[in-house]
Amino acid sequence: MDLQLKDRVALVTGASVGIGEGTAKVLASEGCRVAITARREELLDGVADEIEAAGHPRPLVIKQDITTDDAAANLRKAVDDAYGRLDILVNNAGFAVPAPVGTEERVWIDTMNLNWGAVRRVSDQFVPGMIERKYGRVINITGTMEPFGINAATCAKAAVQAWSKGLSREHSKDGVTSNCIVPGRIHSEQNERGYPTVEDELAFAAQHIPAGEFGDPEDIGNLVAFVASPKARMISGSVMYVDGGMKRFSH
Ligand SMILES: NC(=O)c1ccc[n+]([C@@H]2O[C@H](COP(=O)([O-])OP(=O)(O)OC[C@H]3O[C@@H](n4cnc5c(N)ncnc54)[C@H](OP(=O)(O)O)[C@@H]3O)[C@@H](O)[C@H]2O)c1
């Protein structure tokens, strides 16, 4: 199937490692012109090198802490200067933060800012242009709503899912869809820390993942590419799972 993504412009946040890196590579391989952003520029440069070495146009690298007040406007300016528009926004930057009762306020504020506030602020910069051009894809990488305990990121991701639904209600008619993708356990930097050995990973998978293993970043990227495509015009306001069957409860 031709996903008709050639020369579409995509911005992937949190693209220095993990799911964002894998997603940027898949979108580039489908012909997108890609902008990648995160804080660690040397890692972004490495991702850009790999994409270029694979025969695709070199991505625009934007070094930016996405939580700062001026981040969203900076990203918009950088993308506009380089490409003149944005068609596909992948809100991926984020981080799981266990927050048991008594967790200090600063942790909650910072985690909500990264995983929710920044998603909305960056989207607000780009969605008006998408509406004007009658084409846009907002794709939010969220997380399970079946947490093992209190996790501040889960609360932020719940906000993203509610907001994404609302966005889809208001602007699907303008050709702008908004969807959420929920990873189960995907190989990434944060999971390397959480599950440092293969044995740790397989033990978790045996207990919780019917597929029996963690996924790879490209497993998320492949769904992102489809949702980003004009072929997915009727998919909006959805929450989709890439988790090898890990989700247990339907709601
Ligand atoms: N992997 C999973 O199994 C899993 C499961 C559920 C949900 N998720 C969600 O999927 C997304 C990606 O997760 P991942 O596992 O791939 O994470 P990861 O490997 O830890 O990567 C996180 C990315 O976010 C960027 N980032 C973090 N803080 C940032 C900041 N303040 N400003 C700009 N960029 C920032 C990091 O780049 P720098 O450090 O270079 O800035 C990095 O590129 C997250 O939203 C996560 O919550 C992942």
The ligand as a MOL file (V3000), in Angstrom:
LIG
                    3D

  0  0  0     0  0            999 V3000
M  V30 BEGIN CTAB
M  V30 COUNTS 48 52 0 0 0
M  V30 BEGIN ATOM
M  V30 1 N 8.7830 2.4870 25.9030 0
M  V30 2 C 7.6210 2.0910 26.4390 0
M  V30 3 O 7.4430 0.8970 26.7090 0
M  V30 4 C 6.5410 3.0840 26.7380 0
M  V30 5 C 5.3940 2.6270 27.3870 0
M  V30 6 C 4.3630 3.5370 27.6160 0
M  V30 7 C 4.4700 4.8460 27.1880 0
M  V30 8 N 5.6210 5.2560 26.5630 0 CHG=1
M  V30 9 C 5.6890 6.6470 26.1170 0
M  V30 10 O 6.3160 6.7150 24.8510 0
M  V30 11 C 7.0620 7.9230 24.7490 0
M  V30 12 C 8.5110 7.6140 24.3840 0
M  V30 13 O 9.0230 6.7850 25.4050 0
M  V30 14 P 10.3980 5.9990 25.2940 0
M  V30 15 O 10.2330 4.7800 26.1120 0
M  V30 16 O 10.8580 5.9100 23.9010 0 CHG=-1
M  V30 17 O 11.3050 6.9990 26.1500 0
M  V30 18 P 12.8680 7.2990 26.1760 0
M  V30 19 O 13.6230 6.2230 25.5090 0
M  V30 20 O 13.1850 7.6110 27.5910 0
M  V30 21 O 12.9330 8.6510 25.3190 0
M  V30 22 C 12.2920 9.8050 25.7820 0
M  V30 23 C 12.5060 10.8960 24.7750 0
M  V30 24 O 11.9020 12.0960 25.2800 0
M  V30 25 C 12.8580 13.1320 25.2280 0
M  V30 26 N 12.6420 14.0880 26.3200 0
M  V30 27 C 12.5060 13.8220 27.6490 0
M  V30 28 N 12.4000 14.9710 28.3450 0
M  V30 29 C 12.4760 15.9840 27.4380 0
M  V30 30 C 12.4470 17.3840 27.5410 0
M  V30 31 N 12.3160 18.0080 28.7220 0
M  V30 32 N 12.5420 18.1190 26.4100 0
M  V30 33 C 12.6790 17.5080 25.2020 0
M  V30 34 N 12.7080 16.1700 25.0430 0
M  V30 35 C 12.6200 15.4180 26.1540 0
M  V30 36 C 14.2060 12.4430 25.3660 0
M  V30 37 O 15.2340 13.2030 24.7610 0
M  V30 38 P 16.3930 14.0170 25.5310 0
M  V30 39 O 16.6610 13.3040 26.8180 0
M  V30 40 O 17.5310 13.9670 24.5590 0
M  V30 41 O 15.8230 15.3890 25.7050 0
M  V30 42 C 13.9580 11.1810 24.5460 0
M  V30 43 O 14.1920 11.4360 23.1790 0
M  V30 44 C 6.9320 8.6350 26.1000 0
M  V30 45 O 5.9290 9.6120 26.0260 0
M  V30 46 C 6.5470 7.5080 27.0360 0
M  V30 47 O 5.8190 7.9660 28.1410 0
M  V30 48 C 6.6530 4.4110 26.3370 0
M  V30 END ATOM
M  V30 BEGIN BOND
M  V30 1 1 1 2
M  V30 2 2 2 3
M  V30 3 1 2 4
M  V30 4 1 4 5
M  V30 5 2 4 48
M  V30 6 2 5 6
M  V30 7 1 6 7
M  V30 8 2 7 8
M  V30 9 1 8 9
M  V30 10 1 8 48
M  V30 11 1 9 10
M  V30 12 1 9 46
M  V30 13 1 10 11
M  V30 14 1 11 12
M  V30 15 1 11 44
M  V30 16 1 12 13
M  V30 17 1 13 14
M  V30 18 2 14 15
M  V30 19 1 14 16
M  V30 20 1 14 17
M  V30 21 1 17 18
M  V30 22 2 18 19
M  V30 23 1 18 20
M  V30 24 1 18 21
M  V30 25 1 21 22
M  V30 26 1 22 23
M  V30 27 1 23 24
M  V30 28 1 23 42
M  V30 29 1 24 25
M  V30 30 1 25 26
M  V30 31 1 25 36
M  V30 32 1 26 27
M  V30 33 1 26 35
M  V30 34 2 27 28
M  V30 35 1 28 29
M  V30 36 1 29 30
M  V30 37 2 29 35
M  V30 38 1 30 31
M  V30 39 2 30 32
M  V30 40 1 32 33
M  V30 41 2 33 34
M  V30 42 1 34 35
M  V30 43 1 36 37
M  V30 44 1 36 42
M  V30 45 1 37 38
M  V30 46 2 38 39
M  V30 47 1 38 40
M  V30 48 1 38 41
M  V30 49 1 42 43
M  V30 50 1 44 45
M  V30 51 1 44 46
M  V30 52 1 46 47
M  V30 END BOND
M  V30 END CTAB
M  END
